[in-house]
């Protein structure tokens, strides 16, 4: 049930953002502990089997649709209150909040901002590109778990446009040479920096394909291995046009149809990021059919890596044994990756969980429209984004951070003190990911939860940029495992491969 999977992912991430903003604003607004508790319980209830797996009856999903909508409305109201409290009124300023656990360069949509550029405290100018969907900007060095306030500049200044067109089907970006075929598929993607073709010769990237999906026993539970025996490529292109070309991004819009369904996409190339986004809207009117998207990457490997909660795991992608053969569909969260010695390609997503790899062709399952026990599963409009991220090295070279950028984009709010910047917390190593910052469940101090991402034992430090009185290490239930030595705002610790660490931090009382 695609709607529920998306709603669950968004609710979890929006709650994490709200928890952080509530910590940042705790000296101005009461921490909304009761509201957070109530909302988390709704999210957890709807993770119950059979709700989240998509195997409940139709009436259940009418209830969850209303519950998730109410959740988002309540989260949004509390978030806006805290953003307003953190941003004192300013006629000509904008504050950008980075809720992720690492400093980041980020391309983001600011919404309806009427300015030509943003200026930081050092006088750096970040040009704004205006599009129908809002104002886009590429920013540098947003602080971890914190914010930076910019001054709005309304002085026009001609900005370089780094996109070069030979014609409407041939584009050169700062990172790629792109060629499109007559159906709007990626017939070539050449990585200029790494001097190699991303796709296998003669094959097409972003190929959507619809499969007949009629499992023998459990319609909304299973995908059977024989689903590939009957399929149709989605190649009926209705129209295609470049709609946005500027200093920040270039966007290609198109519409395709297959059977009774319509698919619209915006493919977005960036001036400041290697990531290529595929923003997708689908009006799906099929029964017992599966929709997937395929990228036949030119990477030599017999294994793929998949994102899981607080880590990742590898799976073989050949079919030498019955166990290997059974992995024709693999679960993963925000990303999957295939890499060889010095190069790889990651496929990121903002709300999907089914992946497949065969002969280095990586694919993401987008829609599964079973009929039992819910006869109208996925018969509705869908909105989702997936992204391609070619890179040097393996998944350790930026994939995890890029997936966080896709799933937790920076937030912005009008106002703030010009030139102001603050980072509540950060870590000393990129492979030590600070995920959650919240108030302790018993109200005594703040909780920082982090994990190791790269399967590497690390001597690390957590930096807490407010006065620290004491630190305890806890288990995941926030039960104390003992005190932790610290010096100033630095909390040193050793973290084992893929270990989860939880710290309770008590701050000094204000004088």
C-alpha positions as a printed NumPy array, in Angstrom:
array([[  0.   ,   0.   ,   0.   ],
       [  2.161,   2.818,  -1.346],
       [  0.272,   5.644,   0.369],
       [  0.852,   4.106,   3.806],
       [  4.534,   3.472,   3.162],
       [  4.998,   7.101,   2.139],
       [  2.959,   8.443,   5.057],
       [  4.927,   6.333,   7.527],
       [  8.323,   7.485,   6.18 ],
       [  7.304,  11.149,   6.138],
       [  5.734,  10.995,   9.608],
       [  8.849,   9.467,  11.172],
       [ 11.18 ,  12.035,   9.625],
       [  8.905,  14.995,  10.33 ],
       [  8.657,  13.894,  13.964],
       [ 12.454,  13.749,  14.219],
       [ 12.616,  17.287,  12.828],
       [  9.979,  18.437,  15.304],
       [ 11.831,  16.867,  18.235],
       [ 15.025,  18.705,  17.304],
       [ 13.236,  22.035,  16.813],
       [ 11.541,  21.534,  20.176],
       [ 14.948,  21.093,  21.84 ],
       [ 16.324,  24.175,  20.069],
       [ 13.306,  26.253,  21.115],
       [ 12.906,  24.815,  24.631],
       [ 14.019,  28.071,  26.292],
       [ 11.304,  29.965,  24.41 ],
       [  8.448,  27.445,  24.195],
       [  7.45 ,  24.481,  26.395],
       [  8.646,  21.131,  25.082],
       [  5.503,  19.409,  23.653],
       [  6.133,  16.073,  25.388],
       [  2.494,  14.978,  25.601],
       [  1.735,  15.839,  21.979],
       [  4.871,  14.041,  20.766],
       [  3.963,  10.967,  22.816],
       [  0.446,  10.892,  21.386],
       [  1.655,  11.284,  17.815],
       [  4.378,   8.637,  18.102],
       [  1.775,   6.172,  19.378],
       [ -0.365,   6.742,  16.274],
       [  2.671,   6.152,  14.049],
       [  3.591,   2.992,  15.944],
       [  0.02 ,   1.696,  15.876],
       [ -0.015,   2.044,  12.096],
       [  3.24 ,   0.087,  11.819],
       [  1.372,  -2.964,  13.099],
       [  1.052,  -6.04 ,  10.921],
       [ -1.076,  -6.043,   8.787],
       [ -1.41 ,  -2.26 ,   8.409],
       [  2.028,  -1.179,   7.191],
       [  2.697,  -4.299,   5.05 ],
       [ -0.39 ,  -3.435,   2.988],
       [ -2.297,  -6.601,   3.791],
       [ -5.286,  -5.128,   5.671],
       [ -8.821,  -4.657,   4.364],
       [ -9.852,  -1.472,   2.569],
       [-11.584,   0.116,   5.566],
       [ -8.311,   0.134,   7.543],
       [ -6.666,   2.364,   4.946],
       [ -9.53 ,   4.83 ,   5.018],
       [ -8.855,   5.204,   8.756],
       [ -5.067,   5.511,   8.344],
       [ -5.506,   8.083,   5.567],
       [ -7.383,  10.338,   7.992],
       [ -4.956,   9.615,  10.848],
       [ -1.844,  10.435,   8.819],
       [ -3.454,  13.639,   7.492],
       [ -4.285,  14.718,  11.05 ],
       [ -0.735,  13.849,  12.134],
       [  0.84 ,  15.988,   9.434],
       [ -1.426,  18.906,  10.272],
       [ -0.534,  18.695,  13.966],
       [  3.186,  18.241,  13.292],
       [  3.116,  21.187,  10.893],
       [  1.45 ,  23.496,  13.412],
       [  3.933,  22.634,  16.171],
       [  6.852,  22.94 ,  13.763],
       [  5.758,  26.405,  12.574],
       [  5.407,  27.596,  16.182],
       [  8.986,  26.573,  16.942],
       [ 10.398,  27.991,  13.732],
       [  8.693,  31.301,  14.512],
       [ 10.073,  31.27 ,  18.071],
       [ 13.6  ,  30.63 ,  16.792],
       [ 13.405,  33.356,  14.133],
       [ 12.851,  36.823,  15.579],
       [ 11.074,  39.126,  13.169],
       [ 13.319,  40.466,  10.463],
       [ 12.16 ,  42.326,   7.388],
       [ 14.979,  41.178,   5.152],
       [ 16.266,  37.866,   6.517],
       [ 15.663,  34.16 ,   6.002],
       [ 16.805,  31.36 ,   8.319],
       [ 17.598,  27.891,   6.959],
       [ 17.514,  24.96 ,   9.399],
       [ 19.563,  21.824,   8.816],
       [ 18.015,  19.077,  10.952],
       [ 20.515,  16.438,   9.797],
       [ 23.42 ,  15.305,  11.966],
       [ 26.215,  16.608,   9.729],
       [ 27.152,  19.937,   8.089],
       [ 25.906,  19.994,   4.53 ],
       [ 26.   ,  21.726,   1.198],
       [ 22.444,  21.573,  -0.066],
       [ 20.264,  22.545,  -2.997],
       [ 16.748,  23.279,  -1.791],
       [ 13.475,  24.901,  -2.692],
       [ 12.742,  27.94 ,  -0.516],
       [  9.11 ,  28.243,  -1.549],
       [  7.718,  31.668,  -2.341],
       [ 10.756,  33.847,  -1.597],
       [ 10.922,  37.118,  -3.514],
       [ 14.615,  37.852,  -3.752],
       [ 17.463,  37.497,  -6.228],
       [ 20.043,  35.995,  -3.867],
       [ 20.911,  35.088,  -0.27 ],
       [ 23.914,  36.686,   1.45 ],
       [ 25.717,  35.097,   4.41 ],
       [ 27.758,  36.808,   7.131],
       [ 30.947,  36.586,   5.036],
       [ 29.256,  38.281,   2.108],
       [ 29.02 ,  35.147,  -0.024],
       [ 26.214,  35.456,  -2.551],
       [ 23.98 ,  32.49 ,  -3.402],
       [ 21.919,  33.133,  -6.525],
       [ 18.218,  32.236,  -6.454],
       [ 16.537,  30.624,  -9.445],
       [ 12.8  ,  31.294,  -9.692],
       [ 10.602,  28.522, -11.067],
       [  6.895,  27.768, -11.139],
       [  7.375,  25.513,  -8.124],
       [  9.248,  28.07 ,  -6.029],
       [ 12.677,  29.629,  -5.534],
       [ 15.704,  27.308,  -5.704],
       [ 19.129,  27.956,  -4.205],
       [ 22.365,  26.038,  -3.564],
       [ 23.823,  26.736,  -0.124],
       [ 27.145,  25.741,   1.442],
       [ 28.098,  24.585,   4.932],
       [ 24.764,  24.535,   6.717],
       [ 25.625,  23.654,  10.338],
       [ 24.63 ,  20.249,  11.767],
       [ 21.459,  20.189,  13.887],
       [ 21.265,  23.96 ,  13.633],
       [ 20.676,  26.963,  11.412],
       [ 22.163,  29.818,   9.442],
       [ 20.449,  33.16 ,   8.786],
       [ 20.84 ,  34.911,   5.444],
       [ 20.089,  38.409,   4.237],
       [ 17.788,  38.668,   1.249],
       [ 19.261,  40.54 ,  -1.685],
       [ 16.866,  42.047,  -4.206],
       [ 19.61 ,  43.413,  -6.407],
       [ 19.593,  41.55 ,  -9.73 ],
       [ 22.929,  40.184, -10.815],
       [ 23.514,  38.071, -13.859],
       [ 24.358,  34.541, -12.781],
       [ 26.194,  31.958, -14.844],
       [ 23.982,  29.191, -16.237],
       [ 26.157,  26.055, -16.239],
       [ 23.861,  23.996, -18.504],
       [ 24.657,  23.714, -22.21 ],
       [ 22.155,  22.382, -24.762],
       [ 23.064,  21.095, -28.221],
       [ 19.334,  20.517, -28.739],
       [ 16.418,  19.451, -26.528],
       [ 17.768,  15.889, -26.279],
       [ 21.427,  16.699, -25.556],
       [ 22.479,  18.433, -22.321],
       [ 25.82 ,  19.02 , -20.629],
       [ 25.824,  19.783, -16.902],
       [ 28.802,  20.466, -14.618],
       [ 28.856,  16.715, -13.87 ],
       [ 27.361,  14.847, -16.834],
       [ 26.827,  14.616, -20.557],
       [ 23.189,  13.59 , -20.995],
       [ 21.5  ,  12.176, -24.068],
       [ 17.792,  11.338, -24.352],
       [ 16.137,   9.065, -26.891],
       [ 12.864,   9.715, -28.708],
       [ 10.922,   8.297, -25.722],
       [ 12.585,  10.583, -23.179],
       [ 14.718,   7.758, -21.725],
       [ 18.361,   8.266, -20.765],
       [ 20.251,   6.779, -23.704],
       [ 23.556,   8.103, -22.363],
       [ 24.846,   9.422, -19.051],
       [ 28.569,  10.189, -19.111],
       [ 30.248,  11.048, -15.809],
       [ 32.73 ,  13.801, -16.725],
       [ 34.597,  13.854, -13.413],
       [ 35.193,  10.091, -13.347],
       [ 35.509,   9.756, -17.131],
       [ 33.144,   6.851, -17.621],
       [ 29.755,   5.855, -18.935],
       [ 27.173,   5.211, -16.233],
       [ 24.945,   2.887, -18.3  ],
       [ 25.756,  -0.231, -20.286],
       [ 26.201,   0.407, -24.025],
       [ 22.961,   0.48 , -25.973],
       [ 20.701,   0.346, -22.911],
       [ 18.375,   2.943, -21.429],
       [ 18.2  ,   4.465, -17.938],
       [ 14.972,   5.408, -16.162],
       [ 13.099,   2.665, -18.018],
       [  9.747,   2.119, -16.321],
       [  8.166,  -1.273, -16.841],
       [  4.78 ,  -2.69 , -15.86 ],
       [  4.6  ,  -6.373, -14.932],
       [  1.649,  -8.696, -14.542],
       [  1.618,  -9.517, -10.822],
       [ -0.623, -12.454,  -9.881],
       [  0.9  , -14.36 ,  -6.942],
       [ -0.29 , -17.925,  -6.448],
       [ -1.408, -17.56 ,  -2.83 ],
       [ -1.197, -14.154,  -1.134],
       [ -1.958, -11.279,  -3.466],
       [ -1.055,  -8.282,  -1.288],
       [  1.686, -10.155,   0.571],
       [  3.827, -11.683,  -2.153],
       [  5.692, -10.99 ,  -5.347],
       [  6.387, -14.341,  -7.034],
       [  9.562, -15.005,  -8.986],
       [  7.693, -15.535, -12.269],
       [  6.346, -11.944, -12.343],
       [  8.978, -11.046, -14.968],
       [  7.448, -13.386, -17.557],
       [  4.901, -10.815, -18.739],
       [  5.783,  -7.127, -18.926],
       [  5.324,  -3.912, -20.933],
       [  7.76 ,  -1.017, -21.227],
       [  6.291,   2.399, -20.416],
       [  7.297,   4.187, -23.616],
       [  4.141,   5.953, -24.727],
       [  5.504,   9.498, -24.44 ],
       [  2.766,  12.13 , -24.718],
       [  4.97 ,  15.201, -24.436],
       [  8.389,  16.318, -23.174],
       [  9.838,  19.807, -22.589],
       [ 12.515,  21.631, -20.634],
       [ 10.697,  23.923, -18.211],
       [ 13.395,  25.279, -15.896],
       [ 16.957,  26.197, -16.812],
       [ 18.962,  28.527, -14.596],
       [ 21.922,  28.955, -12.274],
       [ 20.768,  26.24 ,  -9.842],
       [ 19.045,  23.492, -11.835],
       [ 17.638,  22.325, -15.139],
       [ 14.321,  20.465, -15.187],
       [ 12.829,  18.242, -17.867],
       [  9.099,  17.485, -17.654],
       [  7.298,  14.702, -19.482],
       [  4.122,  12.658, -19.478],
       [  3.707,   8.991, -20.353],
       [  0.719,   6.678, -20.456],
       [  0.308,   2.945, -20.145],
       [ -2.99 ,   1.069, -20.143],
       [ -5.37 ,   3.136, -17.965],
       [ -2.65 ,   5.027, -16.083],
       [ -0.761,   8.309, -16.48 ],
       [  2.794,   9.024, -15.316],
       [  4.303,  12.509, -15.14 ],
       [  7.908,  13.192, -14.216],
       [ 10.224,  16.104, -13.595],
       [ 13.854,  15.068, -14.014],
       [ 16.029,  17.591, -12.212],
       [ 19.753,  18.091, -12.861],
       [ 21.698,  20.3  , -10.438],
       [ 24.573,  22.722, -10.845],
       [ 25.911,  21.945,  -7.375],
       [ 25.133,  18.262,  -6.854],
       [ 25.872,  14.967,  -8.587],
       [ 22.414,  13.707,  -7.661],
       [ 19.747,  13.432, -10.389],
       [ 16.181,  13.564,  -9.052],
       [ 13.123,  11.983, -10.659],
       [ 10.079,  13.701,  -9.139],
       [  7.126,  11.513, -10.076],
       [  3.336,  11.745, -10.094],
       [  1.282,   8.692, -11.096],
       [ -2.449,   8.297, -11.57 ],
       [ -2.568,   4.495, -11.238],
       [ -5.649,   2.61 , -12.443],
       [ -4.34 ,  -0.956, -12.777],
       [ -5.162,  -4.151, -10.871],
       [ -2.617,  -6.897, -10.158],
       [  0.177,  -5.084, -11.944],
       [  3.577,  -4.024, -10.646],
       [  5.418,  -0.848, -11.692],
       [  9.218,  -0.745, -11.488],
       [ 11.942,   1.573, -12.789],
       [ 15.25 ,   0.204, -14.125],
       [ 18.792,   1.579, -14.492],
       [ 21.219,  -0.794, -16.319],
       [ 24.446,   0.52 , -14.792],
       [ 27.863,  -0.441, -16.133],
       [ 29.272,  -1.698, -12.818],
       [ 30.961,  -5.087, -12.296],
       [ 29.918,  -6.638,  -8.985],
       [ 28.315,  -9.728,  -7.495],
       [ 26.789,  -7.943,  -4.509],
       [ 24.69 ,  -4.915,  -3.637],
       [ 24.413,  -2.89 ,  -0.444],
       [ 21.062,  -1.862,   1.052],
       [ 20.162,   0.715,   3.679],
       [ 18.515,  -0.655,   6.818],
       [ 17.668,   0.884,  10.197],
       [ 20.884,   2.231,  11.772],
       [ 23.152,   0.59 ,   9.225],
       [ 23.271,  -1.356,   5.996],
       [ 23.845,  -4.876,   4.717],
       [ 25.164,  -6.608,   1.624],
       [ 23.361,  -9.233,  -0.424],
       [ 24.64 , -11.318,  -3.324],
       [ 22.958, -10.493,  -6.619],
       [ 23.836, -13.622,  -8.624],
       [ 21.55 , -16.672,  -8.7  ],
       [ 23.999, -19.509,  -8.093],
       [ 22.013, -21.147,  -5.286],
       [ 18.349, -21.419,  -4.343],
       [ 18.97 , -18.876,  -1.56 ],
       [ 20.441, -16.411,  -4.031],
       [ 17.606, -17.051,  -6.487],
       [ 15.043, -16.218,  -3.796],
       [ 16.5  , -12.708,  -3.503],
       [ 14.903, -11.518,  -6.737],
       [ 13.257,  -8.767,  -4.636],
       [ 15.192,  -7.291,  -1.707],
       [ 14.055,  -4.912,   1.002],
       [ 15.902,  -1.714,   1.763],
       [ 15.136,   1.718,   3.103],
       [ 16.508,   5.024,   1.804],
       [ 19.098,   3.687,  -0.678],
       [ 20.741,   0.787,  -2.44 ],
       [ 24.155,   0.734,  -4.114],
       [ 26.231,  -1.324,  -6.538],
       [ 29.964,  -0.59 ,  -6.67 ],
       [ 33.14 ,  -2.002,  -8.152],
       [ 36.717,  -1.13 ,  -7.198],
       [ 36.706,   2.638,  -7.676],
       [ 33.205,   3.489,  -8.869],
       [ 29.561,   2.871,  -8.096],
       [ 25.978,   3.988,  -8.527],
       [ 23.374,   4.463,  -5.794],
       [ 19.614,   4.505,  -6.236],
       [ 17.94 ,   6.663,  -3.567],
       [ 14.249,   7.06 ,  -2.732],
       [ 11.968,   9.039,  -0.422],
       [  9.292,   6.405,   0.339],
       [  9.936,   3.033,  -1.383],
       [ 11.249,  -0.267,   0.008],
       [ 11.448,  -2.952,  -2.716],
       [ 14.614,  -3.3  ,  -4.836],
       [ 16.009,  -5.745,  -7.334],
       [ 19.357,  -6.268,  -9.056],
       [ 20.124,  -8.564, -11.97 ],
       [ 23.202,  -8.346, -14.186],
       [ 23.966,  -4.941, -12.615],
       [ 20.573,  -3.593, -13.669],
       [ 19.267,  -1.932, -10.522],
       [ 15.522,  -1.455, -10.116],
       [ 13.109,   0.077,  -7.625],
       [  9.542,  -1.172,  -7.107],
       [  7.197,   1.811,  -7.247],
       [  3.626,   0.46 ,  -7.132],
       [  2.083,  -2.959,  -6.406],
       [ -1.669,  -3.042,  -6.954],
       [ -3.007,  -6.283,  -5.508],
       [ -6.704,  -6.98 ,  -4.986],
       [ -6.864,  -9.268,  -1.936],
       [ -7.823,  -8.464,   0.788],
       [ -8.095,  -4.835,  -0.385],
       [ -9.629,  -4.782,  -3.889],
       [ -8.585,  -1.159,  -4.59 ],
       [ -4.979,  -1.186,  -3.369],
       [ -2.98 ,   1.694,  -4.924],
       [ -5.898,   2.783,  -7.138],
       [ -5.172,   6.469,  -6.634],
       [ -2.676,   9.247,  -7.28 ],
       [  0.905,   8.726,  -6.082],
       [  3.693,  11.227,  -5.451],
       [  7.275,  10.108,  -4.862],
       [ 10.872,  10.894,  -5.74 ],
       [ 13.748,   8.58 ,  -6.521],
       [ 17.266,   9.7  ,  -7.41 ],
       [ 20.374,   8.409,  -9.161],
       [ 23.729,   9.108,  -7.529],
       [ 26.832,   7.999,  -9.482],
       [ 29.994,   8.366,  -7.417],
       [ 33.676,   7.537,  -7.105],
       [ 34.551,   4.809,  -4.602],
       [ 31.753,   2.837,  -2.954],
       [ 28.652,   3.727,  -0.933],
       [ 30.851,   5.131,   1.841],
       [ 31.701,   8.052,  -0.466],
       [ 28.608,  10.174,   0.134],
       [ 25.635,   7.866,  -0.493],
       [ 24.355,   7.914,   3.089],
       [ 24.563,  11.695,   3.355],
       [ 22.898,  12.143,  -0.046],
       [ 20.014,   9.901,   1.008],
       [ 19.525,  12.021,   4.132],
       [ 19.497,  15.176,   1.989],
       [ 16.759,  13.694,  -0.183],
       [ 14.659,  12.518,   2.756],
       [ 15.238,  15.379,   5.228],
       [ 15.658,  18.554,   3.186],
       [ 16.537,  21.746,   5.028],
       [ 13.672,  23.871,   6.386],
       [ 13.404,  27.619,   6.017],
       [ 11.551,  30.35 ,   7.89 ],
       [ 11.283,  34.098,   7.43 ],
       [ 13.186,  36.218,   9.943],
       [ 16.193,  35.674,  12.155],
       [ 19.191,  37.787,  13.148],
       [ 21.258,  38.609,  10.057],
       [ 24.478,  36.583,   9.974],
       [ 23.386,  34.345,  12.85 ],
       [ 24.499,  30.709,  12.877],
       [ 24.289,  27.88 ,  15.425],
       [ 24.962,  24.142,  15.591],
       [ 23.502,  22.345,  18.597],
       [ 25.395,  19.099,  18.058],
       [ 27.835,  17.455,  15.666],
       [ 30.242,  14.512,  15.54 ],
       [ 33.952,  14.323,  14.784],
       [ 33.697,  11.685,  12.034],
       [ 31.412,  11.402,   9.008],
       [ 30.836,   7.686,   9.707],
       [ 29.348,   8.503,  13.127],
       [ 25.834,   9.619,  12.27 ],
       [ 23.94 ,  11.733,  14.81 ],
       [ 20.356,  10.784,  14.069],
       [ 18.054,  11.759,  16.964],
       [ 18.09 ,  14.71 ,  19.353],
       [ 15.114,  14.856,  21.744],
       [ 14.145,  15.35 ,  25.356],
       [ 14.543,  12.332,  27.627],
       [ 11.283,  10.456,  28.15 ],
       [ 11.423,  11.176,  31.904],
       [ 12.107,  14.876,  31.242],
       [ 15.595,  14.749,  32.758],
       [ 18.029,  16.077,  30.156],
       [ 18.404,  15.678,  26.408],
       [ 18.941,  12.486,  24.437],
       [ 21.421,  12.205,  21.54 ],
       [ 21.284,   8.927,  19.607],
       [ 23.884,   8.083,  16.979],
       [ 25.243,   5.09 ,  15.113],
       [ 28.28 ,   3.975,  13.116],
       [ 27.618,   3.757,   9.375],
       [ 30.718,   2.245,   7.728],
       [ 31.457,  -1.006,   9.637],
       [ 34.486,   0.705,  11.191],
       [ 35.541,   0.899,  14.847],
       [ 36.118,   4.597,  15.517],
       [ 37.522,   6.826,  18.257],
       [ 34.997,   9.637,  17.986],
       [ 33.561,  12.63 ,  19.793],
       [ 30.146,  14.227,  20.115],
       [ 30.133,  18.012,  20.338],
       [ 27.268,  19.605,  22.312],
       [ 27.338,  23.345,  21.828],
       [ 25.529,  24.435,  24.961],
       [ 27.01 ,  24.304,  28.517],
       [ 27.172,  20.665,  29.692],
       [ 26.685,  19.674,  33.342],
       [ 26.813,  15.863,  33.037],
       [ 26.708,  13.045,  30.483],
       [ 25.494,   9.459,  30.852],
       [ 25.537,   6.641,  28.355],
       [ 22.173,   4.874,  28.166],
       [ 20.614,   1.913,  26.474],
       [ 17.829,   2.469,  23.935],
       [ 15.276,   2.536,  26.77 ],
       [ 17.224,   5.5  ,  28.217],
       [ 18.325,   3.486,  31.265],
       [ 21.713,   4.612,  32.535],
       [ 24.831,   2.533,  31.837],
       [ 27.091,   4.945,  33.727],
       [ 28.63 ,   8.378,  33.529],
       [ 30.796,   9.552,  30.627],
       [ 33.806,  11.845,  30.958],
       [ 33.7  ,  15.051,  28.935],
       [ 35.729,  18.192,  28.557],
       [ 33.922,  21.418,  27.788],
       [ 31.523,  20.618,  24.974],
       [ 33.414,  17.531,  23.74 ],
       [ 32.194,  14.042,  24.681],
       [ 34.737,  11.399,  23.549],
       [ 33.771,   7.751,  23.049],
       [ 34.662,   4.585,  21.157],
       [ 32.011,   3.217,  18.807],
       [ 32.115,  -0.292,  17.349],
       [ 31.042,  -1.192,  13.79 ],
       [ 27.329,  -0.441,  13.328],
       [ 26.907,   0.177,  17.071],
       [ 24.079,   2.411,  18.301],
       [ 25.038,   4.853,  21.072],
       [ 22.627,   6.825,  23.256],
       [ 23.75 ,   9.66 ,  25.54 ],
       [ 21.766,  11.606,  28.122],
       [ 23.109,  15.174,  28.351],
       [ 22.191,  17.487,  31.199],
       [ 22.917,  21.144,  30.651],
       [ 24.021,  23.728,  33.175],
       [ 21.233,  25.931,  34.414],
       [ 21.203,  29.469,  33.09 ],
       [ 22.533,  32.068,  35.529]])
